[in-house]
Amino acid sequence: MVGTMRQLPGQPAGVAGDGAAFLDAVRLLTPDIEAASAGIDRERRLPEPLVEALLEARLYRMLLPSACAGAELDPMSYLKVIEAVARLDGSLAWCLGQACGSSMIAAYLAPEVARELFGPPRSVLAWGPGAGRAVAVQGGFRVTGRWSFASGGHEATWLGGHCALIEGDGTPRLGPGGVPAIRTMLFPAKRAQWSDIWQVIGLRGTASDAYAVADLFVPEAHTVSREAFAERRDQGALYGLTQIGLYATSFAGVALGIARRMHEDFMALAREKPSFGLRTTLRDGAVVQSRVGHAEATLGAARSYLLGTLEEIWRTLGPGGQATLDQRMRIRLAATFAIHQAVAVADAAFHAAGATAIFADNAFERRFRDIHTVAQQVQGRSEHFETVGQHLLGLAADTALV
């Protein structure tokens, strides 16, 4: 467990829009995060003192509207912060990405409701996929359902559940086009029952468990249709991007950060580790030298492609703007590409480190497990390349994840 945390600056540690301030906060927390990392993996939890330090530094509020005392950070700065955290611990970075992406829903809530949910400094929202039913009653809904993959949910004060809407007479409520209506119900985390399902090989500290509620009343004002721009209340440029696009950005940042650290750790190892049967170190070998150069180019190119894509799109978004389908496809492509290239760099570092990398007393093994867990999630699936390819070729493409 983490011991006494270093004193961080208060509100100025995360001044609205100031990505450099958040990077400074991560640098201040670096010794504590690194000291906690092995325990996060072993205990499958984020230690409470570390969570409190992140809250104090306002890292959970990076994508929250400024009207809710959030930073409303631009996506390029946000990516760099997630990447910096992931260099230290993948699970921690993943939980931050999940919570920050979820907090964007505040832009779709009535201002007074957004302040109620997100105004308190300790507010954190988490959610995950699953099946739920919301039966219409006076003033709201009676909600029953079970959801999973709730990364960081044990640190959350609020949870969300995606639900099919049911009328009082038991018939499905239909939305535009006659399809069943779906809304996300937001309710206090303390009202949910948790199930420990997160027995996994990597990102163990995310504690992405399952949660359930039964016949829970949720007021109408605490419900929202995700990504429905017609319900958008906050006109800040950030909210012209989709939540799914920022999730893709977040988790690409996680992959890039983990791969960067593995690459750096291998270079440090190569300067010291003797080559088997030789009087030289690993760095003296031509194969290792070539691999290091190739990995540096691969990682740098993937990162620059994602950052450049985000920056180009960001320049087109003003107050009340909305990313086009083409722009959303480009973010999806750049983020997926970054994840796949990061995995390739991590694999190369792990393989080149030899037997050293397989022992649990160094971080190669843990980061290898973490980055491959990132790649197994929906954000890293190869089918995204097919989706973007279909769009580029003028074919109908599934836009649910763009």
LOKOL-165314 format. One record per residue (C-alpha): residue in one letter; residue number from 1; x, y, z. Coordinates in nm, 3 decimals. Layout:
N
PT nulo kero      xx      yy      zz
PT    a  NUM       X       Y       Z
...
//
This chain:
402
PT nulo kero      xx      yy      zz
PT    m    1   0.000   0.000   0.000
PT    v    2   0.102   0.359  -0.056
PT    g    3   0.227   0.542   0.247
PT    t    4   0.181   0.910   0.327
PT    m    5   0.137   1.092  -0.002
PT    r    6   0.342   1.398  -0.091
PT    q    7   0.161   1.726  -0.051
PT    l    8   0.032   1.837  -0.390
PT    p    9  -0.080   2.182  -0.492
PT    g   10  -0.452   2.236  -0.439
PT    q   11  -0.679   2.376  -0.706
PT    p   12  -0.390   2.521  -0.914
PT    a   13  -0.264   2.165  -0.985
PT    g   14  -0.531   2.130  -1.250
PT    v   15  -0.621   2.476  -1.372
PT    a   16  -0.887   2.458  -1.642
PT    g   17  -0.731   2.392  -1.980
PT    d   18  -0.374   2.369  -1.850
PT    g   19  -0.230   2.036  -1.960
PT    a   20   0.117   2.128  -1.831
PT    a   21  -0.020   2.157  -1.479
PT    f   22  -0.158   1.804  -1.496
PT    l   23   0.175   1.673  -1.625
PT    d   24   0.344   1.848  -1.332
PT    a   25   0.103   1.673  -1.097
PT    v   26   0.190   1.336  -1.250
PT    r   27   0.560   1.411  -1.207
PT    l   28   0.504   1.492  -0.841
PT    l   29   0.319   1.164  -0.793
PT    t   30   0.568   0.952  -0.988
PT    p   31   0.755   0.804  -0.688
PT    d   32   0.431   0.709  -0.517
PT    i   33   0.274   0.556  -0.827
PT    e   34   0.585   0.351  -0.901
PT    a   35   0.604   0.234  -0.541
PT    a   36   0.240   0.127  -0.552
PT    s   37   0.241  -0.039  -0.894
PT    a   38   0.332  -0.395  -0.794
PT    g   39   0.074  -0.382  -0.515
PT    i   40  -0.194  -0.253  -0.752
PT    d   41  -0.139  -0.560  -0.969
PT    r   42  -0.121  -0.800  -0.674
PT    e   43  -0.416  -0.663  -0.474
PT    r   44  -0.630  -0.585  -0.783
PT    r   45  -0.719  -0.245  -0.642
PT    l   46  -0.602   0.115  -0.652
PT    p   47  -0.486   0.213  -0.301
PT    e   48  -0.707   0.474  -0.140
PT    p   49  -0.425   0.721  -0.057
PT    l   50  -0.324   0.723  -0.422
PT    v   51  -0.682   0.776  -0.537
PT    e   52  -0.715   1.067  -0.295
PT    a   53  -0.397   1.222  -0.435
PT    l   54  -0.531   1.191  -0.790
PT    l   55  -0.856   1.355  -0.681
PT    e   56  -0.665   1.638  -0.514
PT    a   57  -0.470   1.694  -0.834
PT    r   58  -0.804   1.699  -1.022
PT    l   59  -0.688   1.430  -1.264
PT    y   60  -1.036   1.277  -1.264
PT    r   61  -1.175   1.609  -1.389
PT    m   62  -0.970   1.653  -1.706
PT    l   63  -1.267   1.614  -1.946
PT    l   64  -1.536   1.753  -1.717
PT    p   65  -1.703   2.080  -1.825
PT    s   66  -1.563   2.395  -1.671
PT    a   67  -1.918   2.472  -1.549
PT    c   68  -1.872   2.175  -1.313
PT    a   69  -1.524   2.291  -1.202
PT    g   70  -1.367   2.066  -1.464
PT    a   71  -1.060   2.131  -1.678
PT    e   72  -1.231   2.077  -2.015
PT    l   73  -0.888   1.985  -2.148
PT    d   74  -0.810   1.966  -2.518
PT    p   75  -0.769   1.607  -2.646
PT    m   76  -0.397   1.640  -2.729
PT    s   77  -0.304   1.753  -2.379
PT    y   78  -0.532   1.488  -2.233
PT    l   79  -0.362   1.213  -2.437
PT    k   80  -0.021   1.323  -2.310
PT    v   81  -0.135   1.306  -1.947
PT    i   82  -0.284   0.957  -1.986
PT    e   83   0.033   0.846  -2.162
PT    a   84   0.248   0.984  -1.878
PT    v   85   0.043   0.798  -1.617
PT    a   86   0.057   0.475  -1.821
PT    r   87   0.438   0.490  -1.822
PT    l   88   0.406   0.443  -1.445
PT    d   89   0.108   0.208  -1.418
PT    g   90  -0.130   0.080  -1.684
PT    s   91  -0.423   0.005  -1.453
PT    l   92  -0.416   0.352  -1.303
PT    a   93  -0.409   0.516  -1.646
PT    w   94  -0.693   0.295  -1.768
PT    c   95  -0.913   0.387  -1.471
PT    l   96  -0.845   0.757  -1.527
PT    g   97  -0.932   0.722  -1.894
PT    q   98  -1.254   0.541  -1.813
PT    a   99  -1.362   0.794  -1.550
PT    c  100  -1.270   1.099  -1.755
PT    g  101  -1.450   0.968  -2.062
PT    s  102  -1.759   0.892  -1.856
PT    s  103  -1.756   1.240  -1.704
PT    m  104  -1.820   1.392  -2.048
PT    i  105  -2.183   1.292  -1.997
PT    a  106  -2.214   1.602  -1.776
PT    a  107  -2.236   1.803  -2.098
PT    y  108  -2.568   1.628  -2.172
PT    l  109  -2.732   1.679  -1.832
PT    a  110  -2.933   1.978  -1.715
PT    p  111  -2.683   2.219  -1.555
PT    e  112  -2.824   2.178  -1.204
PT    v  113  -2.811   1.798  -1.234
PT    a  114  -2.456   1.808  -1.370
PT    r  115  -2.351   2.017  -1.071
PT    e  116  -2.527   1.781  -0.833
PT    l  117  -2.346   1.477  -0.971
PT    f  118  -2.007   1.627  -1.049
PT    g  119  -1.980   1.938  -0.835
PT    p  120  -1.833   1.769  -0.526
PT    p  121  -1.454   1.728  -0.563
PT    r  122  -1.481   1.357  -0.477
PT    s  123  -1.728   1.282  -0.761
PT    v  124  -1.630   0.998  -0.997
PT    l  125  -1.857   0.822  -1.249
PT    a  126  -1.800   0.468  -1.380
PT    w  127  -1.999   0.232  -1.596
PT    g  128  -1.973  -0.072  -1.819
PT    p  129  -2.172  -0.269  -2.077
PT    g  130  -2.457  -0.496  -1.982
PT    a  131  -2.832  -0.553  -1.988
PT    g  132  -3.081  -0.342  -1.798
PT    r  133  -3.453  -0.263  -1.796
PT    a  134  -3.596   0.072  -1.695
PT    v  135  -3.972   0.067  -1.637
PT    a  136  -4.138   0.409  -1.665
PT    v  137  -4.306   0.535  -1.347
PT    q  138  -4.409   0.876  -1.219
PT    g  139  -4.104   1.104  -1.226
PT    g  140  -3.855   0.849  -1.357
PT    f  141  -3.784   0.479  -1.391
PT    r  142  -3.758   0.161  -1.185
PT    v  143  -3.428   0.008  -1.292
PT    t  144  -3.312  -0.353  -1.281
PT    g  145  -2.996  -0.475  -1.447
PT    r  146  -2.643  -0.608  -1.432
PT    w  147  -2.339  -0.454  -1.597
PT    s  148  -1.971  -0.547  -1.609
PT    f  149  -1.625  -0.419  -1.710
PT    a  150  -1.674  -0.125  -1.473
PT    s  151  -1.311  -0.012  -1.460
PT    g  152  -1.244   0.203  -1.155
PT    g  153  -1.596   0.140  -1.030
PT    h  154  -1.483   0.079  -0.673
PT    e  155  -1.357   0.439  -0.660
PT    a  156  -1.677   0.579  -0.810
PT    t  157  -1.947   0.775  -0.632
PT    w  158  -2.190   0.735  -0.924
PT    l  159  -2.254   0.447  -1.162
PT    g  160  -2.432   0.430  -1.496
PT    g  161  -2.638   0.152  -1.649
PT    h  162  -2.747   0.126  -2.011
PT    c  163  -3.116   0.026  -2.015
PT    a  164  -3.397  -0.054  -2.255
PT    l  165  -3.699   0.163  -2.170
PT    i  166  -4.022  -0.018  -2.086
PT    e  167  -4.362   0.150  -2.059
PT    g  168  -4.578   0.098  -1.752
PT    d  169  -4.789  -0.157  -1.939
PT    g  170  -4.481  -0.368  -2.013
PT    t  171  -4.436  -0.276  -2.380
PT    p  172  -4.102  -0.149  -2.509
PT    r  173  -4.074   0.226  -2.562
PT    l  174  -3.975   0.298  -2.919
PT    g  175  -3.743   0.570  -3.035
PT    p  176  -3.690   0.732  -3.376
PT    g  177  -3.732   0.486  -3.660
PT    g  178  -3.931   0.248  -3.443
PT    v  179  -3.625   0.098  -3.274
PT    p  180  -3.629   0.025  -2.897
PT    a  181  -3.535   0.330  -2.692
PT    i  182  -3.217   0.306  -2.482
PT    r  183  -3.100   0.542  -2.206
PT    t  184  -2.827   0.539  -1.947
PT    m  185  -2.944   0.557  -1.587
PT    l  186  -2.717   0.736  -1.339
PT    f  187  -2.743   0.630  -0.974
PT    p  188  -2.537   0.642  -0.653
PT    a  189  -2.265   0.377  -0.645
PT    k  190  -2.360   0.280  -0.290
PT    r  191  -2.695   0.147  -0.420
PT    a  192  -2.530  -0.123  -0.634
PT    q  193  -2.426  -0.477  -0.545
PT    w  194  -2.081  -0.579  -0.667
PT    s  195  -1.956  -0.915  -0.797
PT    d  196  -1.584  -0.993  -0.814
PT    i  197  -1.537  -1.117  -1.172
PT    w  198  -1.202  -0.954  -1.258
PT    q  199  -0.970  -1.256  -1.244
PT    v  200  -0.756  -1.164  -1.545
PT    i  201  -0.397  -1.163  -1.667
PT    g  202  -0.345  -0.788  -1.705
PT    l  203  -0.478  -0.447  -1.600
PT    r  204  -0.567  -0.630  -1.281
PT    g  205  -0.574  -0.311  -1.077
PT    t  206  -0.867  -0.171  -1.274
PT    a  207  -1.094  -0.403  -1.073
PT    s  208  -1.336  -0.403  -1.366
PT    d  209  -1.601  -0.595  -1.177
PT    a  210  -1.975  -0.640  -1.232
PT    y  211  -2.247  -0.445  -1.051
PT    a  212  -2.623  -0.482  -1.029
PT    v  213  -2.934  -0.305  -0.904
PT    a  214  -3.290  -0.431  -0.862
PT    d  215  -3.604  -0.216  -0.882
PT    l  216  -3.405   0.101  -0.811
PT    f  217  -3.583   0.433  -0.868
PT    v  218  -3.387   0.672  -1.093
PT    p  219  -3.526   1.022  -1.157
PT    e  220  -3.588   1.117  -1.519
PT    a  221  -3.333   1.400  -1.486
PT    h  222  -3.063   1.144  -1.400
PT    t  223  -3.099   0.969  -1.736
PT    v  224  -2.931   1.044  -2.066
PT    s  225  -2.889   0.908  -2.416
PT    r  226  -2.516   0.873  -2.477
PT    e  227  -2.374   1.040  -2.787
PT    a  228  -2.714   1.196  -2.867
PT    f  229  -2.599   1.542  -2.971
PT    a  230  -2.960   1.662  -2.967
PT    e  231  -2.946   1.639  -2.585
PT    r  232  -2.618   1.828  -2.554
PT    r  233  -2.643   2.119  -2.308
PT    d  234  -2.279   2.234  -2.285
PT    q  235  -2.155   2.386  -2.611
PT    g  236  -1.784   2.367  -2.534
PT    a  237  -1.573   2.249  -2.830
PT    l  238  -1.462   1.938  -2.640
PT    y  239  -1.817   1.804  -2.643
PT    g  240  -1.828   1.817  -3.019
PT    l  241  -1.619   1.500  -2.998
PT    t  242  -1.780   1.171  -2.902
PT    q  243  -1.721   0.988  -2.579
PT    i  244  -1.621   0.680  -2.776
PT    g  245  -1.361   0.890  -2.959
PT    l  246  -1.213   1.010  -2.630
PT    y  247  -1.217   0.654  -2.494
PT    a  248  -1.023   0.547  -2.803
PT    t  249  -0.779   0.833  -2.743
PT    s  250  -0.744   0.742  -2.375
PT    f  251  -0.673   0.376  -2.428
PT    a  252  -0.436   0.443  -2.715
PT    g  253  -0.253   0.666  -2.467
PT    v  254  -0.243   0.378  -2.220
PT    a  255  -0.086   0.151  -2.484
PT    l  256   0.163   0.416  -2.595
PT    g  257   0.269   0.487  -2.237
PT    i  258   0.322   0.121  -2.150
PT    a  259   0.517   0.057  -2.471
PT    r  260   0.732   0.366  -2.419
PT    r  261   0.828   0.250  -2.072
PT    m  262   0.909  -0.104  -2.190
PT    h  263   1.122   0.041  -2.471
PT    e  264   1.309   0.266  -2.229
PT    d  265   1.356  -0.015  -1.979
PT    f  266   1.496  -0.241  -2.248
PT    m  267   1.746   0.024  -2.357
PT    a  268   1.859   0.058  -1.995
PT    l  269   1.891  -0.320  -1.969
PT    a  270   2.084  -0.341  -2.297
PT    r  271   2.352  -0.110  -2.160
PT    e  272   2.421  -0.348  -1.871
PT    k  273   2.319  -0.705  -1.957
PT    p  274   2.596  -0.923  -2.101
PT    s  275   2.530  -1.099  -2.429
PT    f  276   2.507  -1.474  -2.371
PT    g  277   2.851  -1.635  -2.416
PT    l  278   3.016  -1.305  -2.516
PT    r  279   3.215  -1.032  -2.343
PT    t  280   2.989  -0.759  -2.474
PT    t  281   2.657  -0.615  -2.362
PT    l  282   2.331  -0.642  -2.551
PT    r  283   2.367  -0.293  -2.689
PT    d  284   2.681  -0.391  -2.880
PT    g  285   2.488  -0.628  -3.105
PT    a  286   2.378  -0.511  -3.450
PT    v  287   2.042  -0.687  -3.421
PT    v  288   1.963  -0.509  -3.095
PT    q  289   2.074  -0.175  -3.235
PT    s  290   1.848  -0.220  -3.537
PT    r  291   1.554  -0.327  -3.322
PT    v  292   1.591  -0.023  -3.096
PT    g  293   1.598   0.215  -3.393
PT    h  294   1.297   0.049  -3.554
PT    a  295   1.101   0.054  -3.227
PT    e  296   1.176   0.422  -3.171
PT    a  297   1.051   0.508  -3.520
PT    t  298   0.742   0.288  -3.486
PT    l  299   0.638   0.434  -3.154
PT    g  300   0.712   0.792  -3.256
PT    a  301   0.523   0.758  -3.583
PT    a  302   0.212   0.608  -3.420
PT    r  303   0.208   0.875  -3.149
PT    s  304   0.260   1.160  -3.396
PT    y  305  -0.014   1.028  -3.622
PT    l  306  -0.264   1.022  -3.336
PT    l  307  -0.163   1.361  -3.197
PT    g  308  -0.161   1.518  -3.543
PT    t  309  -0.504   1.377  -3.624
PT    l  310  -0.648   1.509  -3.299
PT    e  311  -0.491   1.851  -3.344
PT    e  312  -0.612   1.891  -3.701
PT    i  313  -0.967   1.799  -3.603
PT    w  314  -0.956   2.011  -3.287
PT    r  315  -0.876   2.322  -3.494
PT    t  316  -1.204   2.280  -3.682
PT    l  317  -1.423   2.259  -3.371
PT    g  318  -1.561   2.576  -3.218
PT    p  319  -1.833   2.632  -2.958
PT    g  320  -2.133   2.420  -3.048
PT    g  321  -1.938   2.236  -3.318
PT    q  322  -1.963   1.866  -3.386
PT    a  323  -1.710   1.626  -3.534
PT    t  324  -1.808   1.490  -3.873
PT    l  325  -1.829   1.119  -3.949
PT    d  326  -1.506   1.149  -4.151
PT    q  327  -1.330   1.305  -3.851
PT    r  328  -1.464   1.041  -3.613
PT    m  329  -1.339   0.769  -3.848
PT    r  330  -0.996   0.929  -3.855
PT    i  331  -0.975   0.931  -3.476
PT    r  332  -1.080   0.567  -3.466
PT    l  333  -0.816   0.472  -3.723
PT    a  334  -0.533   0.666  -3.557
PT    a  335  -0.616   0.533  -3.210
PT    t  336  -0.644   0.171  -3.324
PT    f  337  -0.321   0.200  -3.521
PT    a  338  -0.145   0.344  -3.215
PT    i  339  -0.258   0.052  -2.999
PT    h  340  -0.139  -0.207  -3.250
PT    q  341   0.197  -0.038  -3.305
PT    a  342   0.249   0.001  -2.932
PT    v  343   0.190  -0.372  -2.884
PT    a  344   0.448  -0.446  -3.154
PT    v  345   0.708  -0.230  -2.977
PT    a  346   0.627  -0.386  -2.639
PT    d  347   0.659  -0.737  -2.784
PT    a  348   0.994  -0.651  -2.938
PT    a  349   1.126  -0.517  -2.606
PT    f  350   0.998  -0.818  -2.415
PT    h  351   1.153  -1.064  -2.659
PT    a  352   1.485  -0.879  -2.678
PT    a  353   1.514  -0.873  -2.298
PT    g  354   1.535  -1.252  -2.301
PT    a  355   1.483  -1.454  -1.985
PT    t  356   1.513  -1.139  -1.774
PT    a  357   1.165  -1.036  -1.886
PT    i  358   0.984  -1.345  -1.758
PT    f  359   1.055  -1.291  -1.388
PT    a  360   0.793  -1.119  -1.175
PT    d  361   1.054  -0.917  -0.983
PT    n  362   1.084  -0.675  -1.276
PT    a  363   0.817  -0.478  -1.456
PT    f  364   0.863  -0.629  -1.804
PT    e  365   0.634  -0.918  -1.717
PT    r  366   0.358  -0.700  -1.566
PT    r  367   0.363  -0.445  -1.849
PT    f  368   0.360  -0.723  -2.108
PT    r  369   0.042  -0.859  -1.948
PT    d  370  -0.109  -0.511  -1.924
PT    i  371  -0.053  -0.407  -2.284
PT    h  372  -0.190  -0.734  -2.420
PT    t  373  -0.500  -0.683  -2.208
PT    v  374  -0.536  -0.336  -2.362
PT    a  375  -0.520  -0.493  -2.708
PT    q  376  -0.788  -0.750  -2.620
PT    q  377  -1.041  -0.479  -2.531
PT    v  378  -1.290  -0.343  -2.784
PT    q  379  -1.075  -0.035  -2.851
PT    g  380  -0.794  -0.249  -2.988
PT    r  381  -0.983  -0.490  -3.208
PT    s  382  -0.862  -0.531  -3.566
PT    e  383  -1.214  -0.497  -3.706
PT    h  384  -1.183  -0.121  -3.668
PT    f  385  -0.952  -0.117  -3.970
PT    e  386  -1.225  -0.288  -4.171
PT    t  387  -1.483  -0.032  -4.053
PT    v  388  -1.267   0.261  -4.159
PT    g  389  -1.177   0.090  -4.484
PT    q  390  -1.544   0.042  -4.566
PT    h  391  -1.608   0.410  -4.502
PT    l  392  -1.313   0.519  -4.717
PT    l  393  -1.436   0.300  -5.002
PT    g  394  -1.784   0.449  -4.991
PT    l  395  -1.949   0.144  -4.838
PT    a  396  -2.194   0.136  -4.548
PT    a  397  -2.004   0.098  -4.221
PT    d  398  -2.105   0.037  -3.862
PT    t  399  -2.063   0.370  -3.683
PT    a  400  -2.146   0.249  -3.332
PT    l  401  -1.782   0.266  -3.219
PT    v  402  -1.678   0.585  -3.393
//
